[in-house]
Amino acid sequence: MARRDPLPFDPIMRAADLWAERIGPSRAMAAVTSVMRVQQILLSAVDAALRPHGLTFARYEALVLLTFARTGRLPMRVMGDRLQLHPTSVTNIVDRLQADGLVRRIPHPTDRRATLVEITADGAALRARATESVTAVDFGLEGLSDEQQAQLTALLGEVRRAAGDFT
């Protein structure tokens, strides 16, 4: 996202004040609106870091996930579970990665119904270069210390747990 001149006030806090004045308690509204705005900022930073590598965040996440696998390969169903994506989305991501030579599909050795996705050497090399780019911009989390990043992760984890992302 292109930087523009900052506003002389925080528009979310101004909206929260008006909300409180005209509607009622504004804490949740301000928090959610802030999270949504920060999501835009983070997506913009990550997309800008990944664009020169020809990757989207979803494709990058898939390469990272395969890198985390002990064997460098996972069943597509497991990829969907771990990435929290619909099977159709996983298929589209894998199709594009495979078309670029970054992953390959191989038959599962014990389950004829399953297909494994394996990261290629080119995929691993691109993942490493892309990781340098996203970590160079702290995934867009400018302005937060390591401790604050850990606090943010913990707080958002509580929201995700309450929503049923994990137990």
DSSP file with accessible surface (Angstrom, degrees, kcal/mol):
  #  RESIDUE AA STRUCTURE BP1 BP2  ACC     N-H-->O    O-->H-N    N-H-->O    O-->H-N    TCO  KAPPA ALPHA  PHI   PSI    X-CA   Y-CA   Z-CA
    1    1 A M              0   0  107      0, 0.0     2,-0.1     0, 0.0    47,-0.0   0.000 360.0 360.0 360.0 130.4    0.0    0.0    0.0
    2    2 A A        -     0   0   89      1,-0.1     2,-0.2    42,-0.0    42,-0.0  -0.403 360.0-117.4 -66.0 136.6    1.4    3.4   -1.0
    3    3 A R        -     0   0  200     -2,-0.1     2,-0.3     3,-0.0    -1,-0.1  -0.515  36.8-177.5 -72.6 141.2    2.3    5.6    1.9
    4    4 A R        -     0   0  166     -2,-0.2     3,-0.1     1,-0.0    -1,-0.0  -0.841  42.1 -68.7-129.6 171.0    0.4    8.8    2.1
    5    5 A D        -     0   0  147     -2,-0.3    -1,-0.0     1,-0.1     2,-0.0  -0.395  60.1-114.2 -61.0 132.3    0.5   11.7    4.4
    6    6 A P        -     0   0  119      0, 0.0    -1,-0.1     0, 0.0    -3,-0.0  -0.337  28.9-108.2 -68.3 149.8   -0.8   10.6    7.8
    7    7 A L        -     0   0   96      2,-0.2    -3,-0.0     1,-0.1     0, 0.0  -0.429  22.9-121.4 -69.7 154.6   -3.9   12.1    9.2
    8    8 A P  S    S+     0   0  125      0, 0.0     2,-0.3     0, 0.0    -1,-0.1   0.403  95.5  31.9 -79.8   6.8   -3.6   14.5   12.0
    9    9 A F  S    S-     0   0   77      0, 0.0    -2,-0.2     0, 0.0     3,-0.1  -0.959  92.8 -97.9-152.5 164.3   -5.8   12.3   14.2
   10   10 A D     >  -     0   0   82     -2,-0.3     4,-2.3     1,-0.2     5,-0.2  -0.801  29.8-160.6 -88.9 109.6   -6.6    8.6   14.6
   11   11 A P  H  > S+     0   0   64      0, 0.0     4,-2.4     0, 0.0    -1,-0.2   0.818  89.1  54.8 -65.0 -28.1   -9.8    8.0   12.6
   12   12 A I  H  > S+     0   0   22      2,-0.2     4,-2.4     1,-0.2     5,-0.1   0.925 109.8  45.7 -70.6 -41.1  -10.6    4.8   14.4
   13   13 A M  H  > S+     0   0   89      2,-0.2     4,-2.4     1,-0.2    -1,-0.2   0.887 112.0  52.0 -69.8 -34.7  -10.4    6.5   17.8
   14   14 A R  H  X S+     0   0  130     -4,-2.3     4,-2.3     2,-0.2    -2,-0.2   0.936 111.1  47.5 -64.0 -43.7  -12.5    9.4   16.5
   15   15 A A  H  X S+     0   0   44     -4,-2.4     4,-3.0     1,-0.2    -2,-0.2   0.897 110.2  53.4 -62.3 -38.4  -15.1    6.9   15.2
   16   16 A A  H  X S+     0   0    2     -4,-2.4     4,-2.8     2,-0.2    -1,-0.2   0.911 108.3  49.5 -64.0 -40.7  -14.9    5.1   18.6
   17   17 A D  H  X S+     0   0  104     -4,-2.4     4,-2.1     2,-0.2    -2,-0.2   0.931 114.0  45.0 -62.7 -45.1  -15.6    8.4   20.4
   18   18 A L  H  X S+     0   0   66     -4,-2.3     4,-2.6     2,-0.2     5,-0.3   0.895 112.2  52.6 -66.0 -39.6  -18.6    9.1   18.1
   19   19 A W  H  X>S+     0   0   99     -4,-3.0     4,-3.6     1,-0.2     5,-2.3   0.942 110.7  47.1 -58.5 -49.1  -19.8    5.5   18.5
   20   20 A A  H  <5S+     0   0   51     -4,-2.8    -1,-0.2     3,-0.2    -2,-0.2   0.885 115.0  47.0 -61.5 -38.1  -19.7    5.8   22.3
   21   21 A E  H  <5S+     0   0  140     -4,-2.1    -2,-0.2    -5,-0.2    -1,-0.2   0.883 128.5  21.6 -70.9 -36.8  -21.5    9.2   22.1
   22   22 A R  H  <5S+     0   0  184     -4,-2.6    -2,-0.2     2,-0.2    -3,-0.2   0.669 136.2  18.5-110.9 -19.8  -24.2    8.1   19.7
   23   23 A I  T  <5S-     0   0  118     -4,-3.6    -3,-0.2     1,-0.3    -4,-0.1   0.738 101.1 -99.5-122.1 -49.0  -24.5    4.3   19.9
   24   24 A G  S   <S+     0   0   20     -5,-2.3    -1,-0.3     0, 0.0    -2,-0.2  -0.985  74.3  10.2 152.9-161.2  -23.0    2.8   23.0
   25   25 A P        -     0   0  114      0, 0.0     4,-0.2     0, 0.0     3,-0.0  -0.195  52.6-172.2 -52.5 136.4  -19.8    1.1   24.2
   26   26 A S     >  +     0   0   22      2,-0.1     4,-2.8     1,-0.1     5,-0.3   0.365  52.6 101.4-116.6   2.8  -17.1    1.3   21.5
   27   27 A R  H  > S+     0   0  206      1,-0.2     4,-2.5     2,-0.2     5,-0.2   0.934  89.0  42.2 -57.4 -50.4  -14.3   -0.9   22.8
   28   28 A A  H  > S+     0   0   75      2,-0.2     4,-2.9     1,-0.2     5,-0.3   0.923 114.8  51.0 -65.0 -42.7  -15.1   -3.9   20.6
   29   29 A M  H  > S+     0   0   33     -4,-0.2     4,-2.7     1,-0.2     5,-0.3   0.939 112.5  46.3 -59.8 -45.4  -15.8   -1.8   17.5
   30   30 A A  H  X S+     0   0   12     -4,-2.8     4,-2.3     2,-0.2    -1,-0.2   0.911 113.9  48.5 -65.0 -41.0  -12.5    0.1   17.9
   31   31 A A  H  X S+     0   0   54     -4,-2.5     4,-2.5    -5,-0.3    -2,-0.2   0.944 114.7  44.1 -64.7 -47.4  -10.6   -3.2   18.4
   32   32 A V  H  X S+     0   0   81     -4,-2.9     4,-2.7     2,-0.2     5,-0.2   0.929 113.8  49.7 -66.0 -43.2  -12.2   -4.9   15.4
   33   33 A T  H  X S+     0   0   57     -4,-2.7     4,-2.3    -5,-0.3    -1,-0.2   0.913 111.7  50.1 -62.4 -38.9  -11.8   -1.9   13.2
   34   34 A S  H  X S+     0   0   42     -4,-2.3     4,-2.9    -5,-0.3    -2,-0.2   0.923 110.3  49.3 -64.1 -43.9   -8.2   -1.6   14.2
   35   35 A V  H  X S+     0   0   76     -4,-2.5     4,-2.6     1,-0.2    -2,-0.2   0.930 111.1  50.1 -61.6 -43.6   -7.5   -5.3   13.5
   36   36 A M  H  X S+     0   0  104     -4,-2.7     4,-1.7     2,-0.2    -1,-0.2   0.909 112.7  46.4 -62.6 -41.4   -9.2   -4.9   10.0
   37   37 A R  H  X S+     0   0   69     -4,-2.3     4,-2.1     2,-0.2    -2,-0.2   0.924 112.1  50.3 -67.4 -42.4   -7.0   -1.9    9.2
   38   38 A V  H  X S+     0   0   61     -4,-2.9     4,-3.1     1,-0.2     5,-0.2   0.897 105.5  57.6 -63.2 -36.8   -3.9   -3.6   10.4
   39   39 A Q  H  X S+     0   0  101     -4,-2.6     4,-2.9     1,-0.2     5,-0.3   0.929 106.3  49.4 -58.1 -43.4   -4.8   -6.6    8.3
   40   40 A Q  H  X S+     0   0  102     -4,-1.7     4,-2.2     2,-0.2    -1,-0.2   0.924 112.3  48.0 -60.0 -43.3   -4.8   -4.3    5.2
   41   41 A I  H  X S+     0   0   68     -4,-2.1     4,-2.3     2,-0.2    -2,-0.2   0.932 114.2  45.7 -64.0 -45.3   -1.4   -2.9    6.3
   42   42 A L  H  X S+     0   0   47     -4,-3.1     4,-2.9     2,-0.2     5,-0.3   0.921 112.2  50.2 -66.6 -44.5    0.1   -6.3    6.8
   43   43 A L  H  X S+     0   0   74     -4,-2.9     4,-3.0    -5,-0.2     5,-0.2   0.912 111.0  50.3 -60.5 -40.8   -1.3   -7.8    3.6
   44   44 A S  H  X S+     0   0   22     -4,-2.2     4,-2.3    -5,-0.3    -1,-0.2   0.929 113.0  45.3 -62.8 -45.3    0.1   -4.8    1.7
   45   45 A A  H  X S+     0   0   27     -4,-2.3     4,-1.9     2,-0.2    -2,-0.2   0.929 117.1  43.8 -65.3 -45.2    3.6   -5.2    3.2
   46   46 A V  H  X S+     0   0    9     -4,-2.9     4,-2.4    93,-0.3     5,-0.2   0.929 113.5  50.7 -67.7 -44.5    3.7   -8.9    2.7
   47   47 A D  H  X S+     0   0   59     -4,-3.0     4,-2.4    -5,-0.3    -1,-0.2   0.918 110.2  50.4 -59.0 -42.6    2.3   -8.7   -0.8
   48   48 A A  H  < S+     0   0   47     -4,-2.3    -1,-0.2    -5,-0.2    -2,-0.2   0.887 112.1  47.5 -63.9 -36.8    4.9   -6.1   -1.7
   49   49 A A  H  < S+     0   0   14     -4,-1.9    -1,-0.2     1,-0.2    -2,-0.2   0.851 118.3  40.6 -71.7 -33.1    7.7   -8.3   -0.3
   50   50 A L  H ><>S+     0   0    0     -4,-2.4     3,-1.7     1,-0.2     5,-1.6   0.745  94.7  81.1 -87.9 -23.9    6.5  -11.4   -2.2
   51   51 A R  G ><5S+     0   0  163     -4,-2.4     3,-2.2     1,-0.3    -1,-0.2   0.880  87.4  55.3 -53.7 -45.2    5.5   -9.8   -5.5
   52   52 A P  G 3 5S+     0   0  106      0, 0.0    -1,-0.3     0, 0.0    -2,-0.1   0.756 107.9  52.0 -62.7 -18.2    9.1   -9.7   -6.9
   53   53 A H  G < 5S-     0   0   42     -3,-1.7    -2,-0.2    -4,-0.2     3,-0.1   0.402 115.1-117.0 -94.5  -0.4    9.2  -13.5   -6.3
   54   54 A G  T < 5S+     0   0   47     -3,-2.2     2,-0.4    -4,-0.3    -3,-0.2   0.778  72.8 128.3  71.7  25.7    6.0  -14.1   -8.2
   55   55 A L      < -     0   0    9     -5,-1.6    -1,-0.2    -8,-0.1     2,-0.2  -0.887  49.4-150.4-117.5 147.9    4.3  -15.4   -5.0
   56   56 A T     >  -     0   0   66     -2,-0.4     4,-2.6    -3,-0.1     5,-0.2  -0.632  39.3-105.4 -95.9 168.6    1.0  -14.6   -3.2
   57   57 A F  H  > S+     0   0   64     -2,-0.2     4,-3.2     1,-0.2     5,-0.2   0.915 121.6  53.7 -63.5 -38.7    0.9  -15.1    0.5
   58   58 A A  H  > S+     0   0   34      1,-0.2     4,-1.9     2,-0.2    -1,-0.2   0.921 111.3  44.6 -62.6 -43.0   -1.2  -18.3    0.1
   59   59 A R  H  > S+     0   0   22      2,-0.2     4,-2.0     1,-0.2    -1,-0.2   0.900 113.8  50.5 -68.0 -39.1    1.4  -19.8   -2.3
   60   60 A Y  H  X S+     0   0   13     -4,-2.6     4,-2.6     1,-0.2    -2,-0.2   0.939 108.5  52.1 -62.3 -46.5    4.2  -18.7    0.1
   61   61 A E  H  X S+     0   0   70     -4,-3.2     4,-2.8     1,-0.2    -1,-0.2   0.885 107.9  52.5 -57.3 -40.2    2.4  -20.3    3.1
   62   62 A A  H  X S+     0   0    0     -4,-1.9     4,-2.3     2,-0.2    -1,-0.2   0.920 109.7  48.0 -63.9 -42.5    2.1  -23.6    1.2
   63   63 A L  H  X S+     0   0    0     -4,-2.0     4,-1.9     2,-0.2    -2,-0.2   0.912 112.6  48.9 -64.1 -41.0    5.8  -23.6    0.4
   64   64 A V  H  X S+     0   0   26     -4,-2.6     4,-2.0     2,-0.2    -2,-0.2   0.934 109.5  52.4 -63.0 -45.4    6.6  -22.9    4.0
   65   65 A L  H  X S+     0   0   20     -4,-2.8     4,-1.1     1,-0.2    -2,-0.2   0.927 109.7  48.4 -57.9 -44.1    4.3  -25.6    5.2
   66   66 A L  H  < S+     0   0    0     -4,-2.3     3,-0.3     1,-0.2     6,-0.3   0.866 108.2  55.3 -65.8 -32.6    6.0  -28.1    2.9
   67   67 A T  H  < S+     0   0   52     -4,-1.9    -1,-0.2     1,-0.2    -2,-0.2   0.864 104.8  53.9 -66.1 -33.8    9.4  -27.0    4.2
   68   68 A F  H  < S+     0   0  158     -4,-2.0    -1,-0.2    -3,-0.2    -2,-0.2   0.751  87.7  97.7 -72.0 -24.3    8.2  -27.7    7.8
   69   69 A A  S >< S-     0   0   17     -4,-1.1     3,-1.1    -3,-0.3     5,-0.1  -0.459  80.7-129.7 -68.1 136.0    7.2  -31.3    6.8
   70   70 A R  T 3  S+     0   0  251      1,-0.3    -1,-0.1    -2,-0.2    -4,-0.0   0.854 108.8  33.9 -53.7 -38.3   10.0  -33.8    7.8
   71   71 A T  T 3  S-     0   0   98      2,-0.4    -1,-0.3     0, 0.0     3,-0.1   0.443 111.4-114.1 -98.6  -2.2   10.0  -35.3    4.3
   72   72 A G  S <  S+     0   0   14     -3,-1.1    47,-2.4    -6,-0.3     2,-0.3   0.622  88.6  88.9  77.3  12.5    9.2  -32.1    2.4
   73   73 A R  E     +A  118   0A  87     45,-0.2    -2,-0.4    -8,-0.1    45,-0.2  -0.989  48.2 176.5-143.6 150.5    5.8  -33.6    1.3
   74   74 A L  E     -A  117   0A  20     43,-2.0    43,-2.9    -2,-0.3     2,-0.1  -0.989  38.0 -98.2-146.7 152.2    2.3  -33.7    2.7
   75   75 A P  E  >  -A  116   0A  27      0, 0.0     4,-2.2     0, 0.0    41,-0.2  -0.426  36.9-120.7 -65.4 147.4   -1.1  -35.0    1.6
   76   76 A M  H  > S+     0   0   34     39,-1.9     4,-2.4     1,-0.2     5,-0.2   0.880 113.4  57.4 -59.4 -36.8   -3.2  -32.3    0.1
   77   77 A R  H  > S+     0   0  170     38,-0.2     4,-2.3     1,-0.2    -1,-0.2   0.917 106.9  48.0 -60.3 -42.8   -5.9  -32.9    2.8
   78   78 A V  H  > S+     0   0   20     -3,-0.2     4,-2.9     2,-0.2     5,-0.3   0.910 108.8  54.3 -65.8 -39.4   -3.3  -32.2    5.5
   79   79 A M  H  X S+     0   0    1     -4,-2.2     4,-2.7     1,-0.2    -2,-0.2   0.936 108.8  48.9 -59.3 -44.6   -2.2  -29.1    3.7
   80   80 A G  H  X>S+     0   0    6     -4,-2.4     5,-2.3     1,-0.2     4,-0.9   0.912 112.2  48.3 -61.0 -43.2   -5.8  -27.9    3.7
   81   81 A D  H  <5S+     0   0  102     -4,-2.3     3,-0.4     3,-0.2    -2,-0.2   0.938 115.6  43.1 -61.7 -48.0   -6.2  -28.6    7.4
   82   82 A R  H  <5S+     0   0  159     -4,-2.9    -2,-0.2     1,-0.2    -1,-0.2   0.855 119.1  42.3 -70.0 -35.8   -3.0  -26.9    8.4
   83   83 A L  H  <5S-     0   0   22     -4,-2.7    -1,-0.2    -5,-0.3    -2,-0.2   0.522 106.6-128.9 -86.7  -6.1   -3.5  -23.9    6.2
   84   84 A Q  T  <5 +     0   0  106     -4,-0.9     2,-0.3    -3,-0.4    -3,-0.2   0.922  60.7 138.8  57.4  50.0   -7.2  -23.8    7.2
   85   85 A L      < -     0   0   58     -5,-2.3    -1,-0.2    -6,-0.2    -2,-0.1  -0.903  60.1-102.7-124.4 153.6   -8.3  -23.7    3.6
   86   86 A H    >>  -     0   0  120     -2,-0.3     4,-2.0     1,-0.1     3,-0.7  -0.395  38.8-112.8 -66.7 146.3  -11.1  -25.3    1.6
   87   87 A P  H 3> S+     0   0   87      0, 0.0     4,-2.6     0, 0.0     5,-0.2   0.857 117.4  57.0 -53.0 -36.6   -9.9  -28.3   -0.6
   88   88 A T  H 3> S+     0   0   81      1,-0.2     4,-2.3     2,-0.2     5,-0.2   0.908 106.1  49.9 -62.8 -39.2  -10.7  -26.3   -3.8
   89   89 A S  H <> S+     0   0   51     -3,-0.7     4,-2.5     2,-0.2    -1,-0.2   0.911 110.3  49.8 -65.5 -41.7   -8.4  -23.5   -2.6
   90   90 A V  H  X S+     0   0    4     -4,-2.0     4,-3.0     1,-0.2     5,-0.3   0.932 109.7  51.6 -62.4 -43.7   -5.6  -25.9   -1.8
   91   91 A T  H  X S+     0   0   53     -4,-2.6     4,-2.9     1,-0.2    -2,-0.2   0.930 110.6  48.1 -58.9 -44.9   -6.0  -27.5   -5.3
   92   92 A N  H  X S+     0   0   81     -4,-2.3     4,-2.0     2,-0.2    -1,-0.2   0.912 113.0  47.9 -63.2 -42.4   -5.7  -24.1   -6.9
   93   93 A I  H  X S+     0   0   18     -4,-2.5     4,-2.5     2,-0.2     5,-0.2   0.947 114.3  45.7 -62.8 -47.9   -2.6  -23.2   -4.9
   94   94 A V  H  X S+     0   0    0     -4,-3.0     4,-3.1     1,-0.2     5,-0.3   0.909 109.3  56.2 -64.2 -40.2   -0.9  -26.5   -5.7
   95   95 A D  H  X S+     0   0   69     -4,-2.9     4,-2.4    -5,-0.3    -1,-0.2   0.932 111.5  43.3 -56.3 -45.8   -1.9  -26.2   -9.4
   96   96 A R  H  X S+     0   0  164     -4,-2.0     4,-1.4     2,-0.2    -1,-0.2   0.901 114.4  48.7 -70.0 -41.1   -0.2  -22.9   -9.7
   97   97 A L  H  <>S+     0   0    1     -4,-2.5     5,-2.8     1,-0.2     6,-0.7   0.907 113.3  48.5 -63.7 -39.7    2.9  -23.9   -7.7
   98   98 A Q  H ><5S+     0   0   74     -4,-3.1     3,-1.9     1,-0.2    -2,-0.2   0.915 106.4  55.7 -67.5 -40.9    3.2  -27.1   -9.8
   99   99 A A  H 3<5S+     0   0   84     -4,-2.4    -1,-0.2     1,-0.3    -2,-0.2   0.830 109.4  48.6 -60.1 -30.2    2.8  -25.1  -13.1
  100  100 A D  T 3<5S-     0   0   93     -4,-1.4    -1,-0.3    -5,-0.1    -2,-0.2   0.365 117.3-114.9 -89.8   2.3    5.8  -23.0  -11.9
  101  101 A G  T < 5S+     0   0   33     -3,-1.9    22,-0.4     2,-0.2    21,-0.3   0.694  84.2 118.5  74.9  20.3    7.8  -26.1  -11.0
  102  102 A L  S   <S+     0   0   13     -5,-2.8    18,-2.4    -6,-0.2     2,-0.3   0.698  79.0  13.6 -93.4 -22.2    7.9  -25.3   -7.3
  103  103 A V  E     -B  119   0A   2     -6,-0.7     2,-0.3    16,-0.3    16,-0.2  -0.932  65.8-151.9-140.3 166.3    6.0  -28.4   -6.2
  104  104 A R  E     -B  118   0A 116     14,-2.3    14,-2.9    -2,-0.3     2,-0.4  -0.989  16.6-126.7-139.0 149.5    5.1  -31.8   -7.7
  105  105 A R  E     +B  117   0A  68     -2,-0.3    12,-0.2    12,-0.2    10,-0.0  -0.798  30.4 179.4 -91.9 137.0    2.3  -34.2   -7.0
  106  106 A I  E     -B  116   0A  35     10,-2.5    10,-3.0    -2,-0.4     2,-0.0  -0.973  34.3 -96.9-135.2 151.0    3.2  -37.8   -6.3
  107  107 A P  E     -B  115   0A 112      0, 0.0     8,-0.2     0, 0.0     5,-0.1  -0.367  41.7-109.8 -65.4 143.4    1.1  -40.8   -5.5
  108  108 A H        -     0   0   46      6,-1.5     6,-0.1     3,-0.4     7,-0.0  -0.569  23.6-136.2 -70.5 134.2    0.7  -41.6   -1.8
  109  109 A P  S    S+     0   0  105      0, 0.0    -1,-0.1     0, 0.0     3,-0.1   0.780  96.7  20.0 -68.5 -23.5    2.6  -44.8   -1.1
  110  110 A T  S    S+     0   0  127      1,-0.2     2,-0.5     4,-0.0    -2,-0.0   0.516 118.8  57.9-123.4  -7.9   -0.1  -46.4    1.0
  111  111 A D    >   -     0   0   48      3,-0.1     3,-1.7     1,-0.1    -3,-0.4  -0.895  55.7-168.3-130.5 102.7   -3.4  -44.6    0.2
  112  112 A R  T 3  S+     0   0  248     -2,-0.5    -1,-0.1     1,-0.3    -4,-0.1   0.706  88.6  59.1 -64.1 -19.4   -4.4  -44.8   -3.5
  113  113 A R  T 3  S+     0   0  218     -6,-0.1     2,-0.3     2,-0.0    -1,-0.3   0.644  97.7  74.5 -82.5 -14.7   -7.0  -42.1   -2.8
  114  114 A A    <   -     0   0   23     -3,-1.7    -6,-1.5    -6,-0.1     2,-0.4  -0.717  62.5-155.0-104.9 151.9   -4.5  -39.5   -1.6
  115  115 A T  E     - B   0 107A  55     -2,-0.3   -39,-1.9    -8,-0.2     2,-0.3  -0.974  12.1-143.2-121.6 136.4   -2.0  -37.4   -3.4
  116  116 A L  E     -AB  75 106A  12    -10,-3.0   -10,-2.5    -2,-0.4     2,-0.5  -0.740   5.9-146.8 -94.8 147.4    1.2  -36.0   -1.8
  117  117 A V  E     -AB  74 105A   0    -43,-2.9   -43,-2.0    -2,-0.3     2,-0.4  -0.972  17.7-168.9-112.5 128.7    2.5  -32.6   -2.6
  118  118 A E  E     -AB  73 104A  25    -14,-2.9   -14,-2.3    -2,-0.5   -45,-0.2  -0.961  20.5-125.2-122.9 133.4    6.3  -32.4   -2.5
  119  119 A I  E     - B   0 103A  23    -47,-2.4   -16,-0.3    -2,-0.4     2,-0.2  -0.524  27.6-140.2 -74.2 138.9    8.4  -29.2   -2.6
  120  120 A T     >  -     0   0   15    -18,-2.4     4,-2.7    -2,-0.2     5,-0.2  -0.476  26.8-102.8 -90.9 172.0   11.0  -29.2   -5.4
  121  121 A A  H  > S+     0   0   82      1,-0.2     4,-2.4     2,-0.2     5,-0.2   0.908 126.2  50.7 -61.2 -39.7   14.5  -27.8   -5.1
  122  122 A D  H  > S+     0   0  111    -21,-0.3     4,-2.5     1,-0.2    -1,-0.2   0.901 109.9  50.5 -64.5 -38.9   13.4  -24.7   -7.1
  123  123 A G  H  > S+     0   0    0    -22,-0.4     4,-2.6   -21,-0.2    -2,-0.2   0.908 110.6  48.6 -64.1 -42.4   10.5  -24.3   -4.6
  124  124 A A  H  X S+     0   0   37     -4,-2.7     4,-2.1     2,-0.2    -2,-0.2   0.904 112.4  48.5 -65.6 -39.9   12.8  -24.6   -1.6
  125  125 A A  H  X S+     0   0   42     -4,-2.4     4,-2.2    -5,-0.2    -2,-0.2   0.920 113.0  47.0 -67.1 -42.4   15.1  -22.0   -3.1
  126  126 A L  H  X S+     0   0   16     -4,-2.5     4,-3.0     2,-0.2     5,-0.3   0.919 110.0  53.7 -66.2 -39.9   12.3  -19.6   -3.9
  127  127 A R  H  X S+     0   0   57     -4,-2.6     4,-2.5     1,-0.2    -1,-0.2   0.920 108.4  50.4 -59.0 -42.4   10.9  -20.1   -0.4
  128  128 A A  H  X S+     0   0   35     -4,-2.1     4,-1.8     2,-0.2    -1,-0.2   0.938 113.0  44.8 -63.7 -44.6   14.2  -19.2    1.1
  129  129 A R  H  X S+     0   0  123     -4,-2.2     4,-1.6     1,-0.2    -2,-0.2   0.920 114.4  49.1 -65.8 -42.6   14.5  -16.0   -1.0
  130  130 A A  H  X S+     0   0    0     -4,-3.0     4,-2.5     1,-0.2     5,-0.2   0.888 107.6  55.5 -64.9 -36.9   10.9  -15.0   -0.3
  131  131 A T  H  X S+     0   0   31     -4,-2.5     4,-2.6    -5,-0.3     5,-0.3   0.903 103.9  54.1 -63.7 -39.1   11.4  -15.6    3.4
  132  132 A E  H  X S+     0   0  135     -4,-1.8     4,-1.6     1,-0.2    -1,-0.2   0.914 110.3  48.4 -59.1 -39.6   14.4  -13.2    3.4
  133  133 A S  H  X S+     0   0   38     -4,-1.6     4,-0.8     2,-0.2    -2,-0.2   0.920 113.9  42.9 -69.2 -45.3   12.1  -10.5    1.8
  134  134 A V  H  <>S+     0   0    0     -4,-2.5     5,-2.9     1,-0.2     3,-0.5   0.872 115.2  49.2 -73.5 -32.3    9.2  -10.9    4.2
  135  135 A T  H ><5S+     0   0   70     -4,-2.6     3,-1.5    -5,-0.2    -1,-0.2   0.825 101.4  64.4 -75.1 -26.1   11.4  -11.1    7.3
  136  136 A A  H 3<5S+     0   0   84     -4,-1.6    -1,-0.2    -5,-0.3    -2,-0.2   0.796 110.6  38.2 -64.2 -26.6   13.3   -8.0    6.2
  137  137 A V  T ><5S-     0   0   53     -4,-0.8     3,-2.6    -3,-0.5    -1,-0.3   0.174 113.3-118.0-107.0  17.2   10.0   -6.1    6.6
  138  138 A D  G X 5 -     0   0   87     -3,-1.5     3,-2.7     1,-0.3    -3,-0.2   0.855  64.6 -70.3  49.8  36.8    9.0   -8.0    9.8
  139  139 A F  G 3 <S-     0   0   79     -5,-2.9    -1,-0.3     1,-0.3   -93,-0.3   0.753  94.1 -58.4  54.3  21.7    5.9   -9.2    7.9
  140  140 A G  G <  S+     0   0   11     -3,-2.6     2,-1.1    -6,-0.3    -1,-0.3   0.460 104.6 129.0  90.8   1.3    4.7   -5.6    8.1
  141  141 A L    X   +     0   0   34     -3,-2.7     3,-1.4    -4,-0.2    -3,-0.1  -0.183  32.4 164.4 -87.6  48.9    4.7   -5.4   11.9
  142  142 A E  T 3   +     0   0  125     -2,-1.1     3,-0.1     1,-0.2    -5,-0.0  -0.323  59.0  29.7 -61.7 142.8    6.7   -2.2   12.0
  143  143 A G  T 3  S+     0   0   78      1,-0.2     2,-0.4     0, 0.0    -1,-0.2   0.407  93.7 106.6  91.8  -3.7    6.7   -0.4   15.3
  144  144 A L    <   -     0   0   59     -3,-1.4    -1,-0.2     4,-0.0    -3,-0.0  -0.924  61.2-136.0-111.9 136.8    6.3   -3.4   17.6
  145  145 A S     >  -     0   0   58     -2,-0.4     4,-2.6     1,-0.1     5,-0.2  -0.274  34.7-100.2 -74.6 170.9    9.0   -4.9   19.7
  146  146 A D  H  > S+     0   0  135      1,-0.2     4,-2.1     2,-0.2     5,-0.1   0.911 126.2  50.2 -58.2 -42.2    9.6   -8.7   19.9
  147  147 A E  H  > S+     0   0  139      2,-0.2     4,-2.4     1,-0.2    -1,-0.2   0.914 110.2  48.9 -64.7 -42.4    7.7   -8.7   23.2
  148  148 A Q  H  > S+     0   0   84      2,-0.2     4,-2.7     1,-0.2    -1,-0.2   0.890 108.9  53.3 -65.6 -37.5    4.8   -6.8   21.8
  149  149 A Q  H  X S+     0   0   42     -4,-2.6     4,-2.5     2,-0.2    -1,-0.2   0.919 109.7  48.5 -62.2 -41.0    4.7   -9.1   18.8
  150  150 A A  H  X S+     0   0   62     -4,-2.1     4,-2.4     2,-0.2    -2,-0.2   0.907 111.7  49.6 -65.1 -40.4    4.4  -12.1   21.2
  151  151 A Q  H  X S+     0   0  102     -4,-2.4     4,-2.7     2,-0.2    -2,-0.2   0.916 110.9  49.5 -63.8 -43.8    1.7  -10.3   23.2
  152  152 A L  H  X S+     0   0   56     -4,-2.7     4,-2.8     2,-0.2     5,-0.3   0.932 110.5  50.0 -61.2 -44.7   -0.3   -9.6   20.0
  153  153 A T  H  X S+     0   0   96     -4,-2.5     4,-2.2     1,-0.2    -2,-0.2   0.920 111.9  48.4 -60.6 -42.7    0.1  -13.2   18.9
  154  154 A A  H  X S+     0   0   60     -4,-2.4     4,-1.6     2,-0.2    -2,-0.2   0.926 112.6  47.7 -64.6 -45.1   -1.2  -14.4   22.3
  155  155 A L  H  X S+     0   0  119     -4,-2.7     4,-1.4     1,-0.2     3,-0.3   0.940 114.2  45.3 -62.7 -47.1   -4.1  -12.0   22.3
  156  156 A L  H  X S+     0   0   71     -4,-2.8     4,-2.5     1,-0.2    -1,-0.2   0.855 107.3  60.6 -67.1 -30.4   -5.2  -12.9   18.8
  157  157 A G  H  X S+     0   0    8     -4,-2.2     4,-2.8    -5,-0.3    -1,-0.2   0.871 100.9  54.1 -61.9 -36.3   -4.7  -16.6   19.7
  158  158 A E  H  X S+     0   0  109     -4,-1.6     4,-2.3    -3,-0.3    -1,-0.2   0.904 108.9  47.6 -65.5 -39.3   -7.3  -16.3   22.3
  159  159 A V  H  X S+     0   0  100     -4,-1.4     4,-1.7     2,-0.2    -2,-0.2   0.933 113.2  48.7 -65.7 -43.0   -9.8  -14.9   19.8
  160  160 A R  H  <>S+     0   0  103     -4,-2.5     5,-2.7     2,-0.2     4,-0.4   0.902 111.1  50.2 -64.8 -39.2   -8.9  -17.7   17.4
  161  161 A R  H ><5S+     0   0  105     -4,-2.8     3,-1.5     1,-0.2    -1,-0.2   0.940 109.6  50.4 -63.9 -44.8   -9.4  -20.3   20.1
  162  162 A A  H 3<5S+     0   0   92     -4,-2.3    -1,-0.2     1,-0.3    -2,-0.2   0.831 108.4  53.8 -63.1 -29.9  -12.8  -18.9   21.1
  163  163 A A  T 3<5S-     0   0   82     -4,-1.7    -1,-0.3    -5,-0.2    -2,-0.2   0.532 122.8-106.9 -82.1  -6.9  -13.8  -19.1   17.4
  164  164 A G  T < 5S+     0   0   60     -3,-1.5    -3,-0.2    -4,-0.4    -2,-0.1   0.618  77.4 134.4  93.3  14.7  -12.8  -22.7   17.3
  165  165 A D  S   <S-     0   0   69     -5,-2.7     2,-0.3     1,-0.2    -4,-0.2   0.850  82.7 -13.8 -62.5 -33.8   -9.6  -22.6   15.3
  166  166 A F              0   0   71     -6,-0.4    -2,-0.3    -5,-0.2    -1,-0.2  -0.964 360.0 360.0-160.5 167.0   -8.0  -24.9   17.8
  167  167 A T              0   0  161     -2,-0.3    -5,-0.1    -3,-0.1    -6,-0.0  -0.628 360.0 360.0-101.9 360.0   -8.5  -26.4   21.2
